[in-house]
Structures are given as C-alpha cells and as structure tokens.
Amino acid sequence: MVTGGEQMVCVTGAGGFIGSWLVKELLHRGYAVRAAVRDPEGRKNAHLHALERAKRRLSLHRADVLDCNSLRAAFNLCDGVFHVASPVSDDPELLPTAIEGTKNVINAAADMGIKRVVFTSSYGAAHMNPNRRSDQTLDETCWSDLEFCKQTQNWYCYAKTVAEKTATEEASKRGVQLLVVVPAVTVGEMLQPTLNASVYRVATYMRGTKKAYPNAVAAYVDVRDVARAHALVYEHPDARGRYLCIGSVLHRSEFVRLLRELFPQYPITTRCEDNSKPMVKPYQFSVQRLKALGMRFTPLKESLYETVISLQDKGHLPAISHRSAL
C-alpha cells in the first residue's frame, strides 16, 4: 500500500475545482505536492497556499500541457503524477489541449522515470452511446460512441474519450501504470474563487435564470469523493485500469426538487421543458470496483447543500439569511 510519507507527487490543473480538492486530500495524507499550473503567481491559484500543510509541503510550478519541457520540470523528483488538467468546453479548437496535452503528460512522466499516473477522465467518456440498452448497467466496460459525440457536437465528451484512450495507449508503450478515475458531474464546495462548469449549472437554477429543466437524467458525485477516489487508486497496490466514480443517477426533476427542499427561498423552476414524452428513467450503474478499494459516497443532498453555501460564501449567489437544514 502506497502512503504519503516521503512521497512527492505532481497534480496538473491543481488550481481548478477537482484539482484543488485533490491537492488538499494529498496534503492531508502526508504527501509533498507539486502543483502544476499555468501561472503560479496568479490570483486564481492563491487559495492553494491557504490549504492546511501547504506552507511546508506544497510548491507551485509553471507548466503547460502542450509544453513537454515545462511538464518534465514540474515532474522532477516526483514519485507519481495526477493528470487533472483539461478544458471543460465544447469548443472543438480546444481538442488538442485535451488530447495532445494528455499524451504529453504520459510521455513527460515516463521521461522522468515515473511509473504511476492517475488520469482524470469523465463519465462523458462512458455514457454517450445511443446504442446502450436501457436495462444495461453502466460500468467500466462502457465507452462513449465517438461518431455520436461528433453528430451531437459534444466535443467535451469526444475529447475526454479520445484523451483517455490516448493515455492508455501511450502508457502501455512507455511502461507507465495508468489508473483512470471516471467521475460524473461533480458538485460540492468550491475551494477556488471562480465558478467552474458543473457548479455553474447549479447557480443557474438557484438564480432562476434556468426557466425549465430538461426531461433527462444525469449522474452526480461529490468533489470530495472524486479527490478521495484519486488517492485510493494511487495508493492501492492492486488497482488497475478504470474506476467509475458516481454517487447517484437521477432525473433532473429530482435534482431540482432537492434544491427546492434545501433552499425554498430561491426562484428554482418547477417546469419541465418537455412533458409530451414519458419521463426518462435513470439508468443503473456499478461502482463496485471503487467500493472494493474502500470508497464510500456522500449523499447528493449533502453535496448540493455544500455547493449552494459555497456559492453564497464566494459571492456567486445572493446571501439569504435563512439556510435550510439537511
């Protein structure tokens, strides 16, 4: 079993939503952490210095995933790498950053003699397949259909699918042991000051700018669970391959109902965009591989509560004095 101790690891995209929590988790576990970010002196990364144990065990390093030399410098002296950095966008022009950047990370890690890399994929690389039967359980064998991603112009899911497959191929060539965490839509408390894409979705419902919800289902997970999942797969000697990281799958009507229960004072919609069709049913999913490593998931209601309180505290939502209890 790998533990923090004297180990040093690097986290790419360390200033983002998942990256910040992963740095916090690794510091808590006793690791020395090198945070690879675009601008070590930038305000958007200042919150990392405030983390517990950061003064003694955290250093920030300038790195760009499209610049192999900067990656090799950031990975110097490290025992492992956590590759979190990736654009969360449907802009096709950002495909090289996600795909070539991932290839560069694997090769830079191999160049520096690093044998263990954890890659942050997305359930967008697993569930986008119109041919999957409604009664089929989503698990680690499932992959998104690239042609379907192209047809629907879902370039984020396309990029994450290709990036994960690229990482697997490069790791095999270079003798790097690759471990992949596949998280769902990630919610929870923000450590970083800026809004990220998944928490922004919650904010739109809370503000009332989202006037109706889609007749659709989605998968969710707490950001703290995602960070723990990364640490668990890295530390467990028998960990191999992909690990779905999903706390719950539910219809959007249930998602907004939870928000209204917790915060009835906000103008959260009660209207569905399309009632003419039967309500889409949540699909079954399996996270047994991750649970076998000791993973336990946070209830979504708790995660949403922490999300909204975080949005209030950071000034992204009006601070309403009454806060519903869990």
Backbone hydrogen bonds in HBPLUS format (Angstrom, degrees):
<---DONOR---> <-ACCEPTOR-->    atom                        ^
c    i                          cat <-CA-CA->   ^        H-A-AA   ^      H-
h    n   atom  resd res      DA  || num        DHA   H-A  angle D-A-AA Bond
n    s   type  num  typ     dist DA aas  dist angle  dist       angle   num
A0002-VAL N   A0235-GLU O   2.80 MM 233  4.28 153.8  1.86 138.8 138.8     1
A0007-GLN N   A0004-GLY O   2.70 MM   3  5.42 157.6  1.75 156.8 160.2     2
A0032-ALA N   A0007-GLN O   3.03 MM  25  6.30 173.7  2.04 159.7 161.8     3
A0079-ASP N   A0008-MET O   2.64 MM  71  5.60 172.2  1.65 164.4 164.0     4
A0009-VAL N   A0032-ALA O   2.96 MM  23  6.44 155.6  2.02 163.6 168.7     5
A0034-ARG N   A0009-VAL O   2.84 MM  25  6.19 160.6  1.88 156.0 162.0     6
A0010-CYS N   A0080-GLY O   3.06 MM  70  6.56 151.2  2.14 145.0 152.8     7
A0082-PHE N   A0010-CYS O   2.77 MM  72  6.12 159.0  1.82 164.1 171.3     8
A0011-VAL N   A0034-ARG O   2.99 MM  23  6.42 153.1  2.06 155.8 161.9     9
A0036-ALA N   A0011-VAL O   2.86 MM  25  5.85 165.6  1.88 146.9 151.0    10
A0012-THR N   A0082-PHE O   2.97 MM  70  6.41 161.4  2.00 163.8 169.4    11
A0013-GLY N   A0036-ALA O   3.16 MM  23  6.23 127.2  2.46 159.2 167.4    12
A0016-GLY N   A0013-GLY O   3.22 MM   3  5.83 169.3  2.23 121.0 124.3    13
A0020-SER N   A0016-GLY O   2.85 MM   4  5.60 157.6  1.90 138.8 143.9    14
A0022-LEU N   A0018-ILE O   2.90 MM   4  6.12 150.7  1.98 152.9 162.3    15
A0023-VAL N   A0019-GLY O   2.93 MM   4  6.19 158.2  1.98 150.5 155.6    16
A0024-LYS N   A0020-SER O   3.01 MM   4  6.28 161.5  2.04 146.6 151.8    17
A0025-GLU N   A0021-TRP O   2.88 MM   4  6.09 158.1  1.93 146.1 151.8    18
A0026-LEU N   A0022-LEU O   2.89 MM   4  6.09 163.2  1.92 154.3 158.5    19
A0027-LEU N   A0023-VAL O   2.92 MM   4  6.09 160.4  1.96 153.8 159.1    20
A0028-HIS N   A0024-LYS O   3.00 MM   4  6.17 157.3  2.05 145.2 151.8    21
A0029-ARG N   A0025-GLU O   3.03 MM   4  6.31 139.5  2.20 140.1 151.0    22
A0031-TYR N   A0026-LEU O   3.02 MM   5  5.51 160.2  2.06 156.3 150.1    23
A0030-GLY N   A0027-LEU O   3.02 MM   3  5.16 159.3  2.06 105.9 112.1    24
A0033-VAL N   A0057-ARG O   2.75 MM  24  6.13 163.4  1.78 173.5 177.5    25
A0059-SER N   A0033-VAL O   3.02 MM  26  6.51 151.0  2.11 159.2 167.4    26
A0035-ALA N   A0059-SER O   2.75 MM  24  6.08 164.5  1.77 162.5 166.5    27
A0061-HIS N   A0035-ALA O   2.76 MM  26  5.91 162.8  1.79 163.7 160.5    28
A0037-VAL N   A0061-HIS O   2.94 MM  24  6.15 161.6  1.97 159.0 165.1    29
A0063-ALA N   A0037-VAL O   2.81 MM  26  5.49 150.1  1.90 136.7 142.9    30
A0042-GLY N   A0039-ASP O   3.01 MM   3  5.23 159.7  2.05 112.6 119.2    31
A0045-ASN N   A0042-GLY O   3.16 MM   3  5.73 161.5  2.20 113.4 119.1    32
A0046-ALA N   A0043-ARG O   3.10 MM   3  5.06 162.2  2.13 105.8 111.5    33
A0048-LEU N   A0045-ASN O   3.15 MM   3  5.83 155.5  2.21 117.0 123.3    34
A0049-HIS N   A0046-ALA O   3.13 MM   3  5.76 142.0  2.28 114.6 122.9    35
A0050-ALA N   A0047-HIS O   3.12 MM   3  5.34 145.1  2.25 102.3 112.4    36
A0051-LEU N   A0048-LEU O   3.23 MM   3  5.53 164.5  2.26 108.6 113.3    37
A0054-ALA N   A0051-LEU O   3.02 MM   3  5.28 158.7  2.06 129.7 131.2    38
A0057-ARG N   A0053-ARG O   2.98 MM   4  5.95 153.0  2.05 154.7 163.4    39
A0058-LEU N   A0054-ALA O   3.01 MM   4  4.66 141.8  2.16 135.3 130.5    40
A0067-ASP N   A0064-ASP O   2.85 MM   3  5.26 163.8  1.87 121.8 124.9    41
A0071-LEU N   A0067-ASP O   3.19 MM   4  6.54 150.6  2.28 147.9 156.7    42
A0072-ARG N   A0068-CYS O   2.87 MM   4  6.14 163.0  1.90 155.3 159.3    43
A0073-ALA N   A0069-ASN O   3.07 MM   4  6.28 153.8  2.14 143.7 150.6    44
A0074-ALA N   A0070-SER O   3.05 MM   4  6.24 153.4  2.12 140.6 147.6    45
A0075-PHE N   A0071-LEU O   2.89 MM   4  6.11 147.8  2.00 151.3 160.5    46
A0076-ASN N   A0073-ALA O   3.37 MM   3  5.30 155.4  2.44  97.7 104.8    47
A0078-CYS N   A0075-PHE O   2.99 MM   3  5.44 158.8  2.04 140.4 140.4    48
A0081-VAL N   A0116-ARG O   3.26 MM  35  6.75 155.6  2.32 150.3 157.4    49
A0118-VAL N   A0081-VAL O   2.86 MM  37  6.32 161.3  1.90 158.0 163.8    50
A0083-HIS N   A0118-VAL O   2.76 MM  35  6.16 155.9  1.82 163.5 171.5    51
A0120-THR N   A0083-HIS O   3.04 MM  37  6.15 168.1  2.05 156.0 152.1    52
A0094-LEU N   A0091-ASP O   3.01 MM   3  5.75 166.3  2.03 122.9 127.4    53
A0095-LEU N   A0092-PRO O   3.20 MM   3  5.46 166.7  2.22 111.5 113.9    54
A0097-THR N   A0094-LEU O   3.12 MM   3  5.41 123.6  2.45 103.8 117.5    55
A0098-ALA N   A0094-LEU O   3.36 MM   4  6.78 155.4  2.43 152.4 158.3    56
A0099-ILE N   A0095-LEU O   2.91 MM   4  6.07 171.7  1.92 164.7 167.1    57
A0100-GLU N   A0096-PRO O   2.81 MM   4  5.04 125.8  2.10 122.2 138.3    58
A0101-GLY N   A0096-PRO O   3.21 MM   5  6.73 142.2  2.36 152.2 161.5    59
A0103-LYS N   A0099-ILE O   3.10 MM   4  6.43 160.1  2.14 148.4 153.7    60
A0104-ASN N   A0100-GLU O   2.86 MM   4  6.10 157.0  1.91 150.6 156.9    61
A0105-VAL N   A0101-GLY O   3.01 MM   4  6.26 150.9  2.10 143.7 151.2    62
A0106-ILE N   A0102-THR O   3.12 MM   4  6.44 164.9  2.14 155.6 157.7    63
A0107-ASN N   A0103-LYS O   3.10 MM   4  6.32 166.4  2.12 151.0 155.0    64
A0108-ALA N   A0104-ASN O   2.77 MM   4  5.87 157.5  1.82 150.6 157.5    65
A0109-ALA N   A0105-VAL O   2.92 MM   4  6.02 157.5  1.97 147.3 153.5    66
A0110-ALA N   A0106-ILE O   2.98 MM   4  6.23 159.3  2.02 146.1 151.9    67
A0111-ASP N   A0107-ASN O   2.83 MM   4  6.03 155.8  1.89 146.2 153.2    68
A0112-MET N   A0108-ALA O   3.11 MM   4  6.33 139.2  2.28 139.8 149.5    69
A0112-MET N   A0109-ALA O   3.12 MM   3  5.21 128.5  2.40  96.2 109.5    70
A0114-ILE N   A0109-ALA O   2.91 MM   5  5.13 159.9  1.95 154.9 148.1    71
A0113-GLY N   A0110-ALA O   3.00 MM   3  5.07 162.5  2.03 109.5 112.7    72
A0177-GLN N   A0115-LYS O   2.72 MM  62  5.75 162.1  1.75 148.7 149.4    73
A0117-VAL N   A0177-GLN O   3.01 MM  60  6.30 165.7  2.04 159.6 162.4    74
A0179-LEU N   A0117-VAL O   2.88 MM  62  6.22 158.5  1.92 160.0 165.2    75
A0119-PHE N   A0179-LEU O   2.77 MM  60  6.20 157.8  1.82 161.1 168.5    76
A0181-VAL N   A0119-PHE O   3.00 MM  62  6.32 160.5  2.04 159.4 165.6    77
A0121-SER N   A0181-VAL O   2.81 MM  60  5.88 158.3  1.86 162.3 168.5    78
A0125-ALA N   A0122-SER O   2.75 MM   3  5.49 166.0  1.77 119.8 124.8    79
A0123-TYR N   A0183-PRO O   2.82 MM  60  5.58 145.5  1.94 149.6 142.0    80
A0126-ALA N   A0123-TYR O   2.94 MM   3  4.96 160.1  1.98 105.2 110.1    81
A0127-HIS N   A0123-TYR O   2.96 MM   4  6.08 157.9  2.00 166.6 167.9    82
A0144-SER N   A0125-ALA O   2.94 MM  19  5.04 149.8  2.04 114.2 111.0    83
A0129-ASN N   A0127-HIS O   2.87 MM   2  5.71 130.6  2.11 111.4  96.1    84
A0145-ASP N   A0128-MET O   2.75 MM  17  6.02 161.7  1.78 145.3 146.1    85
A0132-ARG N   A0129-ASN O   3.21 MM   3  5.73 170.7  2.22 116.7 119.3    86
A0136-GLN N   A0133-ARG O   3.06 MM   3  5.13 163.4  2.09 107.7 112.2    87
A0138-LEU N   A0284-GLN O   2.89 MM 146  6.24 168.9  1.91 143.5 140.5    88
A0286-SER N   A0138-LEU O   2.93 MM 148  6.26 149.0  2.03 172.0 166.8    89
A0142-CYS N   A0139-ASP O   3.09 MM   3  5.74 167.4  2.11 122.2 126.2    90
A0149-CYS N   A0145-ASP O   2.99 MM   4  6.33 153.7  2.06 151.0 159.0    91
A0150-LYS N   A0146-LEU O   2.98 MM   4  6.26 153.4  2.05 146.0 152.8    92
A0151-GLN N   A0147-GLU O   2.88 MM   4  6.12 164.2  1.90 150.3 154.5    93
A0152-THR N   A0148-PHE O   2.99 MM   4  6.14 155.8  2.05 148.8 154.3    94
A0154-ASN N   A0149-CYS O   2.84 MM   5  4.97 150.5  1.92 150.5 154.0    95
A0153-GLN N   A0150-LYS O   2.97 MM   3  4.78 152.6  2.04 100.3 108.8    96
A0158-TYR N   A0154-ASN O   3.08 MM   4  6.34 157.3  2.13 146.8 154.0    97
A0159-ALA N   A0155-TRP O   2.84 MM   4  5.86 160.8  1.88 139.9 145.2    98
A0160-LYS N   A0156-TYR O   2.93 MM   4  6.20 162.9  1.96 153.9 158.1    99
A0161-THR N   A0157-CYS O   3.00 MM   4  6.07 154.9  2.06 144.4 151.1   100
A0162-VAL N   A0158-TYR O   2.99 MM   4  6.22 172.9  2.00 157.6 159.2   101
A0163-ALA N   A0159-ALA O   2.78 MM   4  5.82 157.4  1.83 147.6 155.3   102
A0164-GLU N   A0160-LYS O   2.97 MM   4  6.01 156.7  2.03 139.2 144.8   103
A0165-LYS N   A0161-THR O   3.09 MM   4  6.34 164.4  2.11 149.2 153.5   104
A0166-THR N   A0162-VAL O   2.80 MM   4  5.95 153.9  1.87 148.9 157.0   105
A0167-ALA N   A0163-ALA O   2.86 MM   4  6.05 157.4  1.91 147.1 153.0   106
A0168-THR N   A0164-GLU O   2.99 MM   4  6.25 156.7  2.04 147.8 153.8   107
A0169-GLU N   A0165-LYS O   3.01 MM   4  6.26 159.8  2.06 147.5 152.4   108
A0170-GLU N   A0166-THR O   2.90 MM   4  6.09 171.4  1.91 158.7 160.9   109
A0171-ALA N   A0167-ALA O   2.90 MM   4  5.91 160.7  1.94 147.2 153.1   110
A0172-SER N   A0168-THR O   3.11 MM   4  6.21 154.2  2.17 141.4 148.0   111
A0173-LYS N   A0169-GLU O   3.08 MM   4  6.36 155.0  2.15 147.1 153.8   112
A0174-ARG N   A0170-GLU O   2.96 MM   4  6.14 153.8  2.03 150.3 157.2   113
A0175-GLY N   A0171-ALA O   2.96 MM   4  5.84 113.4  2.42 142.0 154.4   114
A0176-VAL N   A0171-ALA O   2.92 MM   5  4.68 155.3  1.98 140.3 142.8   115
A0180-VAL N   A0241-GLY O   2.92 MM  61  5.87 174.5  1.93 143.1 142.6   116
A0243-TYR N   A0180-VAL O   2.77 MM  63  6.05 124.6  2.07 148.9 165.8   117
A0182-VAL N   A0243-TYR O   2.85 MM  61  5.83 165.6  1.87 151.8 148.1   118
A0245-CYS N   A0182-VAL O   2.90 MM  63  5.47 161.7  1.93 132.2 126.3   119
A0184-ALA N   A0245-CYS O   3.16 MM  61  6.40 140.1  2.33 160.1 150.4   120
A0185-VAL N   A0219-ALA O   3.08 MM  34  6.00 140.9  2.24 135.2 134.2   121
A0221-VAL N   A0185-VAL O   2.96 MM  36  6.20 138.7  2.13 156.4 154.2   122
A0187-VAL N   A0221-VAL O   2.98 MM  34  6.30 159.8  2.02 158.0 164.6   123
A0223-VAL N   A0187-VAL O   2.80 MM  36  5.71 145.3  1.92 164.6 168.1   124
A0200-TYR N   A0196-ASN O   2.91 MM   4  5.95 146.1  2.03 151.3 162.0   125
A0201-ARG N   A0197-ALA O   3.30 MM   4  6.63 141.0  2.46 141.3 149.3   126
A0202-VAL N   A0199-VAL O   3.07 MM   3  5.20 117.4  2.48  98.2 112.6   127
A0203-ALA N   A0199-VAL O   3.05 MM   4  6.42 158.6  2.10 149.9 155.9   128
A0204-THR N   A0200-TYR O   2.99 MM   4  6.32 148.4  2.10 151.1 158.3   129
A0205-TYR N   A0202-VAL O   3.14 MM   3  5.41 124.0  2.47 102.9 116.2   130
A0206-MET N   A0202-VAL O   3.05 MM   4  6.34 162.5  2.08 154.7 160.0   131
A0207-ARG N   A0203-ALA O   2.93 MM   4  6.06 154.5  2.00 151.7 157.4   132
A0209-THR N   A0204-THR O   3.15 MM   5  5.33 124.1  2.48 153.5 163.1   133
A0210-LYS N   A0204-THR O   3.20 MM   6  5.49 141.4  2.36 134.8 127.9   134
A0208-GLY N   A0205-TYR O   3.19 MM   3  5.22 143.5  2.33  98.2 108.8   135
A0213-TYR N   A0271-ARG O   2.89 MM  58  6.42 155.7  1.95 154.2 159.5   136
A0273-GLU N   A0213-TYR O   2.73 MM  60  5.64 159.8  1.77 155.0 154.3   137
A0252-ARG N   A0216-ALA O   2.89 MM  36  5.95 156.5  1.95 176.0 168.2   138
A0218-ALA N   A0250-LEU O   3.15 MM  32  5.92 156.3  2.21 146.6 148.9   139
A0250-LEU N   A0218-ALA O   3.11 MM  32  5.92 155.1  2.18 164.3 160.9   140
A0220-TYR N   A0248-SER O   2.83 MM  28  5.49 157.5  1.88 161.0 167.7   141
A0247-GLY N   A0220-TYR O   2.78 MM  27  5.75 150.5  1.87 144.5 154.1   142
A0248-SER N   A0220-TYR O   3.17 MM  28  5.49 149.9  2.27 146.7 149.4   143
A0225-ASP N   A0222-ASP O   2.99 MM   3  5.26 123.9  2.32 102.7 116.8   144
A0226-VAL N   A0222-ASP O   3.10 MM   4  6.52 148.9  2.20 147.6 156.9   145
A0227-ALA N   A0223-VAL O   3.06 MM   4  6.33 158.1  2.11 147.3 152.0   146
A0228-ARG N   A0224-ARG O   3.01 MM   4  6.25 160.4  2.05 145.0 150.4   147
A0229-ALA N   A0225-ASP O   2.84 MM   4  6.00 153.0  1.91 146.1 153.8   148
A0230-HIS N   A0226-VAL O   3.15 MM   4  6.45 154.9  2.21 147.2 152.3   149
A0231-ALA N   A0227-ALA O   3.22 MM   4  6.58 161.1  2.26 149.0 153.4   150
A0232-LEU N   A0228-ARG O   2.83 MM   4  6.06 158.1  1.88 154.3 161.0   151
A0233-VAL N   A0229-ALA O   3.05 MM   4  6.24 169.5  2.06 155.4 156.7   152
A0234-TYR N   A0230-HIS O   3.14 MM   4  6.25 154.0  2.21 143.9 151.4   153
A0235-GLU N   A0231-ALA O   2.96 MM   4  6.05 156.1  2.02 148.7 154.8   154
A0236-HIS N   A0232-LEU O   3.00 MM   4  6.01 145.3  2.12 149.2 156.9   155
A0239-ALA N   A0236-HIS O   3.22 MM   3  5.49 167.2  2.24 113.0 116.7   156
A0254-GLU N   A0251-HIS O   2.93 MM   3  5.45 131.7  2.17 112.2 123.9   157
A0255-PHE N   A0251-HIS O   3.20 MM   4  6.60 150.1  2.29 145.1 154.0   158
A0256-VAL N   A0252-ARG O   2.99 MM   4  6.30 165.2  2.02 156.6 157.3   159
A0257-ARG N   A0253-SER O   2.99 MM   4  6.07 142.1  2.14 133.3 144.5   160
A0258-LEU N   A0254-GLU O   3.03 MM   4  6.22 154.6  2.09 146.2 150.8   161
A0259-LEU N   A0255-PHE O   3.27 MM   4  6.63 155.6  2.33 142.4 148.7   162
A0260-ARG N   A0256-VAL O   2.91 MM   4  6.19 157.4  1.96 148.4 154.2   163
A0261-GLU N   A0257-ARG O   2.91 MM   4  6.13 153.9  1.98 148.7 156.0   164
A0262-LEU N   A0258-LEU O   3.04 MM   4  6.26 158.9  2.09 149.2 154.0   165
A0263-PHE N   A0259-LEU O   2.84 MM   4  5.91 159.1  1.88 151.6 158.0   166
A0266-TYR N   A0263-PHE O   3.25 MM   3  6.05 173.4  2.25 125.3 126.8   167
A0268-ILE N   A0266-TYR O   2.92 MM   2  5.68 139.7  2.08 103.1  92.1   168
A0291-LYS N   A0287-VAL O   2.98 MM   4  6.26 160.9  2.02 153.9 160.2   169
A0292-ALA N   A0288-GLN O   2.91 MM   4  5.97 144.3  2.03 143.5 151.7   170
A0293-LEU N   A0290-LEU O   3.03 MM   3  5.35 149.0  2.13 105.1 114.5   171
A0295-MET N   A0290-LEU O   3.34 MM   5  5.73 157.4  2.40 133.7 132.5   172
A0294-GLY N   A0291-LYS O   2.89 MM   3  5.07 160.4  1.93 109.1 114.8   173
A0302-GLU N   A0299-PRO O   3.12 MM   3  5.52 123.0  2.46 107.0 119.6   174
A0303-SER N   A0299-PRO O   3.16 MM   4  6.52 157.2  2.21 148.2 155.2   175
A0304-LEU N   A0300-LEU O   2.83 MM   4  6.10 159.7  1.87 160.8 164.8   176
A0305-TYR N   A0301-LYS O   3.07 MM   4  6.24 153.4  2.14 142.3 149.6   177
A0306-GLU N   A0302-GLU O   3.03 MM   4  6.31 164.5  2.06 152.3 155.4   178
A0307-THR N   A0303-SER O   2.92 MM   4  6.16 145.4  2.04 141.8 152.3   179
A0308-VAL N   A0304-LEU O   3.02 MM   4  6.26 166.9  2.04 154.4 155.0   180
A0309-ILE N   A0305-TYR O   3.04 MM   4  6.24 169.1  2.05 156.7 160.0   181
A0310-SER N   A0306-GLU O   3.01 MM   4  6.01 153.7  2.08 139.0 146.4   182
A0311-LEU N   A0307-THR O   2.94 MM   4  6.25 152.0  2.02 146.3 154.5   183
A0312-GLN N   A0308-VAL O   2.92 MM   4  6.22 153.6  1.99 150.6 157.5   184
A0313-ASP N   A0309-ILE O   2.87 MM   4  6.09 169.8  1.88 153.2 155.9   185
A0314-LYS N   A0310-SER O   3.00 MM   4  6.12 145.7  2.12 147.2 155.0   186
A0316-HIS N   A0311-LEU O   2.80 MM   5  4.98 142.8  1.94 163.7 162.7   187
A0315-GLY N   A0312-GLN O   3.02 MM   3  5.22 163.4  2.04 111.5 115.5   188
